[in-house]
């Protein structure tokens, strides 16, 4: 059985390492203790939604991208087919220099 805290921690660690950043750098930017961030990455502690948002902010990664990654990991583990489509608005926002630009534009259309 896959545990959410383990997959979240692994996804956060993967994102941090891809950026070539240390636990110390990210913990400082996220305003969380180095030890606690380490425990989250190892799946030993559950992170609150507020803390996940702070860590994702420190990694300059939208929470939605983290959750999609974790969702895809669960789907693979469960043998569920993963759709290979991403909403155009999300793709543009993630790839743009200003991650909030398209979000503000979308909100104004609603």
Biopython code that builds the backbone (N, CA, C, O; Angstrom):
import numpy as np
from Bio.PDB.StructureBuilder import StructureBuilder

atoms = [
    (1, "UNK", "N", (0.842, -1.180, 0.000)),
    (1, "UNK", "CA", (0.000, 0.000, 0.000)),
    (1, "UNK", "C", (0.892, 1.250, 0.000)),
    (1, "UNK", "O", (1.807, 1.378, 0.814)),
    (2, "UNK", "N", (0.611, 2.134, -0.902)),
    (2, "UNK", "CA", (1.356, 3.382, -1.006)),
    (2, "UNK", "C", (0.801, 4.395, -0.013)),
    (2, "UNK", "O", (-0.413, 4.554, 0.113)),
    (3, "UNK", "N", (1.696, 5.075, 0.688)),
    (3, "UNK", "CA", (1.283, 6.106, 1.636)),
    (3, "UNK", "C", (1.493, 7.485, 1.025)),
    (3, "UNK", "O", (2.517, 7.747, 0.394)),
    (4, "UNK", "N", (0.523, 8.353, 1.217)),
    (4, "UNK", "CA", (0.578, 9.696, 0.660)),
    (4, "UNK", "C", (1.810, 10.453, 1.146)),
    (4, "UNK", "O", (2.483, 11.106, 0.349)),
    (5, "UNK", "N", (2.115, 10.379, 2.432)),
    (5, "UNK", "CA", (3.249, 11.149, 2.961)),
    (5, "UNK", "C", (4.569, 10.706, 2.340)),
    (5, "UNK", "O", (5.477, 11.519, 2.165)),
    (6, "UNK", "N", (4.680, 9.431, 2.010)),
    (6, "UNK", "CA", (5.914, 8.936, 1.392)),
    (6, "UNK", "C", (6.039, 9.450, -0.036)),
    (6, "UNK", "O", (7.111, 9.898, -0.443)),
    (7, "UNK", "N", (4.956, 9.389, -0.794)),
    (7, "UNK", "CA", (4.994, 9.873, -2.181)),
    (7, "UNK", "C", (5.193, 11.382, -2.243)),
    (7, "UNK", "O", (5.936, 11.874, -3.092)),
    (8, "UNK", "N", (4.531, 12.126, -1.348)),
    (8, "UNK", "CA", (4.729, 13.580, -1.303)),
    (8, "UNK", "C", (6.186, 13.907, -0.989)),
    (8, "UNK", "O", (6.797, 14.751, -1.645)),
    (9, "UNK", "N", (6.726, 13.244, 0.005)),
    (9, "UNK", "CA", (8.117, 13.488, 0.383)),
    (9, "UNK", "C", (9.082, 13.173, -0.737)),
    (9, "UNK", "O", (10.019, 13.930, -0.992)),
    (10, "UNK", "N", (8.855, 12.056, -1.405)),
    (10, "UNK", "CA", (9.735, 11.672, -2.508)),
    (10, "UNK", "C", (9.638, 12.668, -3.661)),
    (10, "UNK", "O", (10.649, 13.013, -4.272)),
    (11, "UNK", "N", (8.433, 13.125, -3.956)),
    (11, "UNK", "CA", (8.253, 14.102, -5.033)),
    (11, "UNK", "C", (8.931, 15.426, -4.683)),
    (11, "UNK", "O", (9.533, 16.061, -5.549)),
    (12, "UNK", "N", (8.839, 15.842, -3.428)),
    (12, "UNK", "CA", (9.511, 17.075, -2.999)),
    (12, "UNK", "C", (11.028, 16.930, -3.081)),
    (12, "UNK", "O", (11.718, 17.836, -3.548)),
    (13, "UNK", "N", (11.537, 15.800, -2.631)),
    (13, "UNK", "CA", (12.983, 15.566, -2.690)),
    (13, "UNK", "C", (13.465, 15.557, -4.138)),
    (13, "UNK", "O", (14.503, 16.139, -4.455)),
    (14, "UNK", "N", (12.712, 14.900, -5.013)),
    (14, "UNK", "CA", (13.082, 14.855, -6.429)),
    (14, "UNK", "C", (13.132, 16.260, -7.021)),
    (14, "UNK", "O", (14.072, 16.598, -7.741)),
    (15, "UNK", "N", (12.125, 17.076, -6.721)),
    (15, "UNK", "CA", (12.089, 18.451, -7.238)),
    (15, "UNK", "C", (13.274, 19.260, -6.709)),
    (15, "UNK", "O", (13.899, 20.010, -7.458)),
    (16, "UNK", "N", (13.575, 19.111, -5.440)),
    (16, "UNK", "CA", (14.697, 19.851, -4.838)),
    (16, "UNK", "C", (16.015, 19.436, -5.476)),
    (16, "UNK", "O", (16.834, 20.289, -5.818)),
    (17, "UNK", "N", (16.223, 18.150, -5.637)),
    (17, "UNK", "CA", (17.479, 17.661, -6.215)),
    (17, "UNK", "C", (17.624, 18.068, -7.681)),
    (17, "UNK", "O", (18.724, 18.379, -8.137)),
    (18, "UNK", "N", (16.512, 18.066, -8.413)),
    (18, "UNK", "CA", (16.571, 18.511, -9.817)),
    (18, "UNK", "C", (17.059, 19.952, -9.919)),
    (18, "UNK", "O", (17.711, 20.331, -10.892)),
    (19, "UNK", "N", (16.739, 20.742, -8.909)),
    (19, "UNK", "CA", (17.167, 22.140, -8.888)),
    (19, "UNK", "C", (18.586, 22.298, -8.341)),
    (19, "UNK", "O", (19.141, 23.397, -8.347)),
    (20, "UNK", "N", (19.162, 21.204, -7.874)),
    (20, "UNK", "CA", (20.512, 21.253, -7.326)),
    (20, "UNK", "C", (20.592, 22.010, -6.010)),
    (20, "UNK", "O", (21.624, 22.596, -5.683)),
    (21, "UNK", "N", (19.504, 21.995, -5.261)),
    (21, "UNK", "CA", (19.438, 22.748, -4.006)),
    (21, "UNK", "C", (19.584, 21.819, -2.809)),
    (21, "UNK", "O", (19.256, 20.634, -2.871)),
    (22, "UNK", "N", (20.079, 22.383, -1.732)),
    (22, "UNK", "CA", (20.263, 21.613, -0.503)),
    (22, "UNK", "C", (19.022, 21.721, 0.380)),
    (22, "UNK", "O", (18.187, 22.609, 0.213)),
    (23, "UNK", "N", (18.933, 20.792, 1.319)),
    (23, "UNK", "CA", (17.863, 20.859, 2.318)),
    (23, "UNK", "C", (17.931, 22.184, 3.069)),
    (23, "UNK", "O", (16.904, 22.798, 3.355)),
    (24, "UNK", "N", (19.139, 22.615, 3.383)),
    (24, "UNK", "CA", (19.324, 23.861, 4.135)),
    (24, "UNK", "C", (18.752, 25.054, 3.371)),
    (24, "UNK", "O", (18.072, 25.896, 3.957)),
    (25, "UNK", "N", (19.024, 25.132, 2.071)),
    (25, "UNK", "CA", (18.525, 26.250, 1.258)),
    (25, "UNK", "C", (17.000, 26.269, 1.224)),
    (25, "UNK", "O", (16.374, 27.303, 1.456)),
    (26, "UNK", "N", (16.420, 25.119, 0.934)),
    (26, "UNK", "CA", (14.961, 25.055, 0.805)),
    (26, "UNK", "C", (14.292, 25.263, 2.158)),
    (26, "UNK", "O", (13.274, 25.950, 2.244)),
    (27, "UNK", "N", (14.844, 24.682, 3.207)),
    (27, "UNK", "CA", (14.231, 24.857, 4.534)),
    (27, "UNK", "C", (14.261, 26.323, 4.950)),
    (27, "UNK", "O", (13.313, 26.817, 5.561)),
    (28, "UNK", "N", (15.336, 27.011, 4.625)),
    (28, "UNK", "CA", (15.433, 28.436, 4.948)),
    (28, "UNK", "C", (14.393, 29.241, 4.168)),
    (28, "UNK", "O", (13.698, 30.082, 4.738)),
    (29, "UNK", "N", (14.291, 28.980, 2.866)),
    (29, "UNK", "CA", (13.323, 29.699, 2.028)),
    (29, "UNK", "C", (11.879, 29.389, 2.424)),
    (29, "UNK", "O", (11.009, 30.257, 2.351)),
    (30, "UNK", "N", (11.631, 28.143, 2.843)),
    (30, "UNK", "CA", (10.273, 27.728, 3.213)),
    (30, "UNK", "C", (9.946, 28.068, 4.668)),
    (30, "UNK", "O", (8.800, 27.940, 5.100)),
    (31, "UNK", "N", (10.951, 28.495, 5.410)),
    (31, "UNK", "CA", (10.791, 28.810, 6.835)),
    (31, "UNK", "C", (10.299, 27.608, 7.643)),
    (31, "UNK", "O", (9.361, 27.692, 8.436)),
    (32, "UNK", "N", (10.977, 26.491, 7.402)),
    (32, "UNK", "CA", (10.715, 25.262, 8.146)),
    (32, "UNK", "C", (12.078, 24.727, 8.581)),
    (32, "UNK", "O", (13.071, 24.925, 7.882)),
    (33, "UNK", "N", (12.131, 24.062, 9.711)),
    (33, "UNK", "CA", (13.427, 23.561, 10.174)),
    (33, "UNK", "C", (13.962, 22.512, 9.210)),
    (33, "UNK", "O", (13.206, 21.772, 8.581)),
    (34, "UNK", "N", (15.283, 22.468, 9.111)),
    (34, "UNK", "CA", (15.942, 21.510, 8.230)),
    (34, "UNK", "C", (15.543, 20.084, 8.609)),
    (34, "UNK", "O", (15.249, 19.267, 7.736)),
    (35, "UNK", "N", (15.535, 19.786, 9.901)),
    (35, "UNK", "CA", (15.182, 18.443, 10.354)),
    (35, "UNK", "C", (13.766, 18.048, 9.979)),
    (35, "UNK", "O", (13.512, 16.914, 9.574)),
    (36, "UNK", "N", (12.845, 18.994, 10.116)),
    (36, "UNK", "CA", (11.447, 18.691, 9.798)),
    (36, "UNK", "C", (11.274, 18.475, 8.299)),
    (36, "UNK", "O", (10.556, 17.566, 7.882)),
    (37, "UNK", "N", (11.932, 19.313, 7.478)),
    (37, "UNK", "CA", (11.861, 19.129, 6.027)),
    (37, "UNK", "C", (12.447, 17.778, 5.639)),
    (37, "UNK", "O", (11.913, 17.094, 4.766)),
    (38, "UNK", "N", (13.529, 17.399, 6.278)),
    (38, "UNK", "CA", (14.132, 16.094, 6.017)),
    (38, "UNK", "C", (13.154, 14.968, 6.346)),
    (38, "UNK", "O", (13.032, 14.005, 5.589)),
    (39, "UNK", "N", (12.464, 15.090, 7.473)),
    (39, "UNK", "CA", (11.479, 14.064, 7.852)),
    (39, "UNK", "C", (10.320, 14.013, 6.857)),
    (39, "UNK", "O", (9.807, 12.933, 6.561)),
    (40, "UNK", "N", (9.907, 15.164, 6.341)),
    (40, "UNK", "CA", (8.843, 15.195, 5.333)),
    (40, "UNK", "C", (9.318, 14.490, 4.069)),
    (40, "UNK", "O", (8.600, 13.665, 3.504)),
    (41, "UNK", "N", (10.534, 14.817, 3.626)),
    (41, "UNK", "CA", (11.063, 14.198, 2.410)),
    (41, "UNK", "C", (11.210, 12.686, 2.558)),
    (41, "UNK", "O", (11.049, 11.954, 1.582)),
    (42, "UNK", "N", (11.509, 12.216, 3.751)),
    (42, "UNK", "CA", (11.661, 10.775, 3.979)),
    (42, "UNK", "C", (10.336, 10.090, 4.284)),
    (42, "UNK", "O", (10.298, 8.882, 4.516)),
    (43, "UNK", "N", (9.246, 10.860, 4.285)),
    (43, "UNK", "CA", (7.930, 10.279, 4.522)),
    (43, "UNK", "C", (7.658, 9.940, 5.970)),
    (43, "UNK", "O", (6.746, 9.167, 6.266)),
    (44, "UNK", "N", (8.435, 10.507, 6.878)),
    (44, "UNK", "CA", (8.252, 10.223, 8.298)),
    (44, "UNK", "C", (7.258, 11.166, 8.963)),
    (44, "UNK", "O", (6.693, 10.842, 10.008)),
    (45, "UNK", "N", (7.046, 12.326, 8.362)),
    (45, "UNK", "CA", (6.095, 13.308, 8.904)),
    (45, "UNK", "C", (5.118, 13.719, 7.819)),
    (45, "UNK", "O", (5.460, 13.772, 6.638)),
    (46, "UNK", "N", (3.893, 14.010, 8.242)),
    (46, "UNK", "CA", (2.872, 14.536, 7.327)),
    (46, "UNK", "C", (2.964, 16.051, 7.332)),
    (46, "UNK", "O", (3.033, 16.670, 8.394)),
    (47, "UNK", "N", (2.966, 16.643, 6.161)),
    (47, "UNK", "CA", (3.017, 18.103, 6.055)),
    (47, "UNK", "C", (1.603, 18.647, 5.908)),
    (47, "UNK", "O", (0.785, 18.087, 5.177)),
    (48, "UNK", "N", (1.323, 19.737, 6.605)),
    (48, "UNK", "CA", (0.023, 20.400, 6.453)),
    (48, "UNK", "C", (-0.043, 21.041, 5.072)),
    (48, "UNK", "O", (0.975, 21.194, 4.396)),
    (49, "UNK", "N", (-1.241, 21.408, 4.667)),
    (49, "UNK", "CA", (-1.394, 22.069, 3.368)),
    (49, "UNK", "C", (-0.646, 23.398, 3.355)),
    (49, "UNK", "O", (-0.094, 23.786, 2.326)),
    (50, "UNK", "N", (-0.623, 24.092, 4.479)),
    (50, "UNK", "CA", (0.108, 25.358, 4.565)),
    (50, "UNK", "C", (1.602, 25.138, 4.388)),
    (50, "UNK", "O", (2.274, 25.904, 3.699)),
    (51, "UNK", "N", (2.115, 24.088, 5.013)),
    (51, "UNK", "CA", (3.538, 23.799, 4.904)),
    (51, "UNK", "C", (3.895, 23.344, 3.491)),
    (51, "UNK", "O", (4.937, 23.729, 2.960)),
    (52, "UNK", "N", (3.037, 22.527, 2.883)),
    (52, "UNK", "CA", (3.283, 22.124, 1.491)),
    (52, "UNK", "C", (3.331, 23.340, 0.582)),
    (52, "UNK", "O", (4.181, 23.421, -0.305)),
    (53, "UNK", "N", (2.426, 24.287, 0.796)),
    (53, "UNK", "CA", (2.418, 25.506, -0.015)),
    (53, "UNK", "C", (3.711, 26.287, 0.184)),
    (53, "UNK", "O", (4.260, 26.832, -0.774)),
    (54, "UNK", "N", (4.196, 26.346, 1.404)),
    (54, "UNK", "CA", (5.436, 27.062, 1.693)),
    (54, "UNK", "C", (6.639, 26.378, 1.042)),
    (54, "UNK", "O", (7.506, 27.046, 0.477)),
    (55, "UNK", "N", (6.689, 25.064, 1.121)),
    (55, "UNK", "CA", (7.792, 24.317, 0.510)),
    (55, "UNK", "C", (7.740, 24.454, -1.006)),
    (55, "UNK", "O", (8.766, 24.674, -1.650)),
    (56, "UNK", "N", (6.554, 24.324, -1.570)),
    (56, "UNK", "CA", (6.413, 24.487, -3.021)),
    (56, "UNK", "C", (6.808, 25.899, -3.442)),
    (56, "UNK", "O", (7.435, 26.083, -4.486)),
    (57, "UNK", "N", (6.448, 26.891, -2.641)),
    (57, "UNK", "CA", (6.854, 28.263, -2.934)),
    (57, "UNK", "C", (8.365, 28.400, -2.937)),
    (57, "UNK", "O", (8.931, 29.067, -3.803)),
    (58, "UNK", "N", (9.022, 27.766, -1.967)),
    (58, "UNK", "CA", (10.483, 27.807, -1.901)),
    (58, "UNK", "C", (11.110, 27.120, -3.110)),
    (58, "UNK", "O", (12.196, 27.494, -3.551)),
    (59, "UNK", "N", (10.420, 26.117, -3.639)),
    (59, "UNK", "CA", (10.908, 25.400, -4.822)),
    (59, "UNK", "C", (10.436, 26.050, -6.123)),
    (59, "UNK", "O", (10.765, 25.579, -7.211)),
    (60, "UNK", "N", (9.667, 27.129, -6.006)),
    (60, "UNK", "CA", (9.091, 27.816, -7.168)),
    (60, "UNK", "C", (8.313, 26.823, -8.041)),
    (60, "UNK", "O", (8.459, 26.785, -9.263)),
    (61, "UNK", "N", (7.480, 26.021, -7.364)),
    (61, "UNK", "CA", (6.703, 24.984, -8.030)),
    (61, "UNK", "C", (5.257, 25.091, -7.561)),
    (61, "UNK", "O", (5.007, 25.073, -6.356)),
    (62, "UNK", "N", (4.307, 25.200, -8.472)),
    (62, "UNK", "CA", (2.905, 25.242, -8.049)),
    (62, "UNK", "C", (2.519, 23.959, -7.298)),
    (62, "UNK", "O", (2.953, 22.866, -7.660)),
    (63, "UNK", "N", (1.716, 24.103, -6.270)),
    (63, "UNK", "CA", (1.238, 22.939, -5.513)),
    (63, "UNK", "C", (0.525, 21.968, -6.448)),
    (63, "UNK", "O", (0.620, 20.753, -6.272)),
    (64, "UNK", "N", (-0.183, 22.494, -7.435)),
    (64, "UNK", "CA", (-0.915, 21.626, -8.368)),
    (64, "UNK", "C", (0.023, 20.687, -9.122)),
    (64, "UNK", "O", (-0.349, 19.551, -9.419)),
    (65, "UNK", "N", (1.226, 21.144, -9.431)),
    (65, "UNK", "CA", (2.201, 20.293, -10.122)),
    (65, "UNK", "C", (2.671, 19.188, -9.185)),
    (65, "UNK", "O", (2.795, 18.034, -9.595)),
    (66, "UNK", "N", (2.934, 19.536, -7.930)),
    (66, "UNK", "CA", (3.319, 18.523, -6.944)),
    (66, "UNK", "C", (2.222, 17.473, -6.806)),
    (66, "UNK", "O", (2.494, 16.273, -6.834)),
    (67, "UNK", "N", (0.986, 17.930, -6.659)),
    (67, "UNK", "CA", (-0.125, 16.994, -6.465)),
    (67, "UNK", "C", (-0.367, 16.140, -7.702)),
    (67, "UNK", "O", (-0.741, 14.973, -7.583)),
    (68, "UNK", "N", (-0.161, 16.701, -8.878)),
    (68, "UNK", "CA", (-0.317, 15.906, -10.103)),
    (68, "UNK", "C", (0.750, 14.816, -10.155)),
    (68, "UNK", "O", (0.462, 13.671, -10.505)),
    (69, "UNK", "N", (1.982, 15.179, -9.805)),
    (69, "UNK", "CA", (3.062, 14.198, -9.781)),
    (69, "UNK", "C", (2.716, 13.058, -8.827)),
    (69, "UNK", "O", (2.857, 11.886, -9.175)),
    (70, "UNK", "N", (2.267, 13.405, -7.633)),
    (70, "UNK", "CA", (1.912, 12.385, -6.642)),
    (70, "UNK", "C", (0.724, 11.560, -7.128)),
    (70, "UNK", "O", (0.698, 10.342, -6.951)),
    (71, "UNK", "N", (-0.251, 12.214, -7.735)),
    (71, "UNK", "CA", (-1.412, 11.504, -8.275)),
    (71, "UNK", "C", (-0.989, 10.504, -9.347)),
    (71, "UNK", "O", (-1.483, 9.377, -9.385)),
    (72, "UNK", "N", (-0.077, 10.919, -10.212)),
    (72, "UNK", "CA", (0.421, 10.016, -11.254)),
    (72, "UNK", "C", (1.151, 8.823, -10.645)),
    (72, "UNK", "O", (1.034, 7.702, -11.141)),
    (73, "UNK", "N", (1.895, 9.060, -9.581)),
    (73, "UNK", "CA", (2.597, 7.964, -8.902)),
    (73, "UNK", "C", (1.596, 6.953, -8.335)),
    (73, "UNK", "O", (1.789, 5.743, -8.455)),
    (74, "UNK", "N", (0.531, 7.461, -7.720)),
    (74, "UNK", "CA", (-0.506, 6.574, -7.188)),
    (74, "UNK", "C", (-1.180, 5.798, -8.314)),
    (74, "UNK", "O", (-1.421, 4.598, -8.189)),
    (75, "UNK", "N", (-1.480, 6.477, -9.399)),
    (75, "UNK", "CA", (-2.142, 5.819, -10.527)),
    (75, "UNK", "C", (-1.281, 4.678, -11.064)),
    (75, "UNK", "O", (-1.793, 3.597, -11.354)),
    (76, "UNK", "N", (0.014, 4.913, -11.196)),
    (76, "UNK", "CA", (0.907, 3.853, -11.666)),
    (76, "UNK", "C", (0.910, 2.678, -10.699)),
    (76, "UNK", "O", (0.856, 1.522, -11.117)),
    (77, "UNK", "N", (0.973, 2.978, -9.414)),
    (77, "UNK", "CA", (0.978, 1.932, -8.397)),
    (77, "UNK", "C", (-0.322, 1.130, -8.416)),
    (77, "UNK", "O", (-0.326, -0.076, -8.172)),
    (78, "UNK", "N", (-1.424, 1.820, -8.710)),
    (78, "UNK", "CA", (-2.739, 1.174, -8.723)),
    (78, "UNK", "C", (-3.083, 0.572, -10.080)),
    (78, "UNK", "O", (-4.125, -0.067, -10.227)),
    (79, "UNK", "N", (-2.225, 0.768, -11.064)),
    (79, "UNK", "CA", (-2.482, 0.230, -12.394)),
    (79, "UNK", "C", (-3.550, 0.984, -13.162)),
    (79, "UNK", "O", (-4.194, 0.424, -14.049)),
    (80, "UNK", "N", (-3.740, 2.257, -12.824)),
    (80, "UNK", "CA", (-4.739, 3.090, -13.490)),
    (80, "UNK", "C", (-4.058, 3.845, -14.625)),
    (80, "UNK", "O", (-2.950, 4.357, -14.464)),
    (81, "UNK", "N", (-4.727, 3.911, -15.772)),
    (81, "UNK", "CA", (-4.175, 4.647, -16.909)),
    (81, "UNK", "C", (-4.106, 6.135, -16.573)),
    (81, "UNK", "O", (-5.049, 6.708, -16.029)),
    (82, "UNK", "N", (-2.981, 6.741, -16.907)),
    (82, "UNK", "CA", (-2.778, 8.162, -16.637)),
    (82, "UNK", "C", (-3.060, 8.940, -17.914)),
    (82, "UNK", "O", (-2.424, 8.695, -18.938)),
    (83, "UNK", "N", (-4.011, 9.878, -17.867)),
    (83, "UNK", "CA", (-4.254, 10.695, -19.059)),
    (83, "UNK", "C", (-3.016, 11.540, -19.353)),
    (83, "UNK", "O", (-2.371, 12.057, -18.441)),
    (84, "UNK", "N", (-2.698, 11.671, -20.632)),
    (84, "UNK", "CA", (-1.497, 12.427, -20.983)),
    (84, "UNK", "C", (-1.815, 13.847, -21.428)),
    (84, "UNK", "O", (-1.038, 14.464, -22.157)),
    (85, "UNK", "N", (-2.942, 14.356, -20.996)),
    (85, "UNK", "CA", (-3.304, 15.724, -21.355)),
    (85, "UNK", "C", (-3.209, 16.630, -20.136)),
    (85, "UNK", "O", (-3.507, 16.225, -19.012)),
    (86, "UNK", "N", (-2.799, 17.836, -20.378)),
    (86, "UNK", "CA", (-2.726, 18.866, -19.348)),
    (86, "UNK", "C", (-3.508, 20.053, -19.876)),
    (86, "UNK", "O", (-3.333, 20.427, -21.035)),
    (87, "UNK", "N", (-4.366, 20.657, -19.065)),
    (87, "UNK", "CA", (-5.108, 21.821, -19.548)),
    (87, "UNK", "C", (-4.161, 22.880, -20.109)),
    (87, "UNK", "O", (-3.117, 23.166, -19.523)),
    (88, "UNK", "N", (-4.532, 23.452, -21.238)),
    (88, "UNK", "CA", (-3.700, 24.444, -21.918)),
    (88, "UNK", "C", (-3.336, 25.589, -20.985)),
    (88, "UNK", "O", (-2.189, 26.034, -20.974)),
    (89, "UNK", "N", (-4.296, 26.071, -20.202)),
    (89, "UNK", "CA", (-4.032, 27.188, -19.304)),
    (89, "UNK", "C", (-2.942, 26.846, -18.295)),
    (89, "UNK", "O", (-2.088, 27.680, -17.994)),
    (90, "UNK", "N", (-2.970, 25.626, -17.775)),
    (90, "UNK", "CA", (-1.963, 25.209, -16.808)),
    (90, "UNK", "C", (-0.600, 25.112, -17.471)),
    (90, "UNK", "O", (0.398, 25.553, -16.901)),
    (91, "UNK", "N", (-0.545, 24.546, -18.653)),
    (91, "UNK", "CA", (0.722, 24.431, -19.368)),
    (91, "UNK", "C", (1.338, 25.793, -19.610)),
    (91, "UNK", "O", (2.532, 25.988, -19.382)),
    (92, "UNK", "N", (0.539, 26.728, -20.067)),
    (92, "UNK", "CA", (1.050, 28.078, -20.336)),
    (92, "UNK", "C", (1.565, 28.732, -19.059)),
    (92, "UNK", "O", (2.624, 29.360, -19.060)),
    (93, "UNK", "N", (0.815, 28.584, -17.973)),
    (93, "UNK", "CA", (1.197, 29.221, -16.714)),
    (93, "UNK", "C", (2.512, 28.655, -16.201)),
    (93, "UNK", "O", (3.377, 29.407, -15.752)),
    (94, "UNK", "N", (2.671, 27.341, -16.261)),
    (94, "UNK", "CA", (3.878, 26.705, -15.749)),
    (94, "UNK", "C", (5.084, 27.077, -16.599)),
    (94, "UNK", "O", (6.187, 27.237, -16.076)),
    (95, "UNK", "N", (4.882, 27.215, -17.898)),
    (95, "UNK", "CA", (5.993, 27.513, -18.790)),
    (95, "UNK", "C", (6.305, 28.997, -18.910)),
    (95, "UNK", "O", (7.369, 29.362, -19.410)),
    (96, "UNK", "N", (5.409, 29.849, -18.467)),
    (96, "UNK", "CA", (5.636, 31.291, -18.591)),
    (96, "UNK", "C", (6.618, 31.777, -17.533)),
    (96, "UNK", "O", (6.877, 31.085, -16.549)),
    (97, "UNK", "N", (7.156, 32.963, -17.741)),
    (97, "UNK", "CA", (8.069, 33.548, -16.756)),
    (97, "UNK", "C", (7.322, 33.960, -15.497)),
    (97, "UNK", "O", (7.876, 33.884, -14.400)),
    (98, "UNK", "N", (6.080, 34.394, -15.634)),
    (98, "UNK", "CA", (5.267, 34.805, -14.485)),
    (98, "UNK", "C", (4.199, 33.745, -14.263)),
    (98, "UNK", "O", (3.175, 33.755, -14.947)),
    (99, "UNK", "N", (4.421, 32.812, -13.302)),
    (99, "UNK", "CA", (3.479, 31.715, -13.114)),
    (99, "UNK", "C", (2.060, 32.151, -12.788)),
    (99, "UNK", "O", (1.129, 31.363, -12.953)),
    (100, "UNK", "N", (1.867, 33.380, -12.330)),
    (100, "UNK", "CA", (0.523, 33.829, -11.982)),
    (100, "UNK", "C", (-0.161, 34.568, -13.124)),
    (100, "UNK", "O", (-1.360, 34.836, -13.054)),
    (101, "UNK", "N", (0.574, 34.898, -14.161)),
    (101, "UNK", "CA", (0.022, 35.733, -15.230)),
    (101, "UNK", "C", (-1.230, 35.121, -15.847)),
    (101, "UNK", "O", (-2.267, 35.779, -15.931)),
    (102, "UNK", "N", (-1.139, 33.877, -16.273)),
    (102, "UNK", "CA", (-2.293, 33.252, -16.904)),
    (102, "UNK", "C", (-3.399, 32.977, -15.902)),
    (102, "UNK", "O", (-4.575, 32.988, -16.265)),
    (103, "UNK", "N", (-3.046, 32.731, -14.652)),
    (103, "UNK", "CA", (-4.055, 32.513, -13.616)),
    (103, "UNK", "C", (-4.900, 33.747, -13.408)),
    (103, "UNK", "O", (-6.116, 33.648, -13.240)),
    (104, "UNK", "N", (-4.267, 34.919, -13.418)),
    (104, "UNK", "CA", (-5.026, 36.163, -13.277)),
    (104, "UNK", "C", (-5.906, 36.372, -14.498)),
    (104, "UNK", "O", (-7.047, 36.820, -14.382)),
    (105, "UNK", "N", (-5.370, 36.043, -15.671)),
    (105, "UNK", "CA", (-6.155, 36.214, -16.892)),
    (105, "UNK", "C", (-7.353, 35.270, -16.882)),
    (105, "UNK", "O", (-8.455, 35.656, -17.273)),
    (106, "UNK", "N", (-7.138, 34.026, -16.431)),
    (106, "UNK", "CA", (-8.242, 33.067, -16.374)),
    (106, "UNK", "C", (-9.294, 33.528, -15.384)),
    (106, "UNK", "O", (-10.490, 33.426, -15.659)),
    (107, "UNK", "N", (-8.868, 34.035, -14.236)),
    (107, "UNK", "CA", (-9.815, 34.478, -13.210)),
    (107, "UNK", "C", (-10.662, 35.631, -13.718)),
    (107, "UNK", "O", (-11.836, 35.744, -13.364)),
    (108, "UNK", "N", (-10.078, 36.487, -14.542)),
    (108, "UNK", "CA", (-10.846, 37.624, -15.046)),
    (108, "UNK", "C", (-11.880, 37.197, -16.080)),
    (108, "UNK", "O", (-12.837, 37.926, -16.339)),
    (109, "UNK", "N", (-11.688, 36.002, -16.681)),
    (109, "UNK", "CA", (-12.650, 35.507, -17.673)),
    (109, "UNK", "C", (-13.849, 34.824, -17.036)),
    (109, "UNK", "O", (-14.884, 34.649, -17.680)),
    (110, "UNK", "N", (-13.713, 34.438, -15.779)),
    (110, "UNK", "CA", (-14.782, 33.688, -15.103)),
    (110, "UNK", "C", (-15.902, 34.599, -14.689)),
    (110, "UNK", "O", (-16.886, 34.142, -14.108)),
]
sb = StructureBuilder()
sb.init_structure("model")
sb.init_model(0)
sb.init_chain("A")
sb.init_seg("    ")
for serial, (resi, resn, name, xyz) in enumerate(atoms, 1):
    if name == "N":
        sb.init_residue(resn, " ", resi, " ")
    sb.init_atom(name, np.array(xyz, "f"), 0.0, 1.0, " ", f" {name:<3s}", serial, name[0])
structure = sb.get_structure()
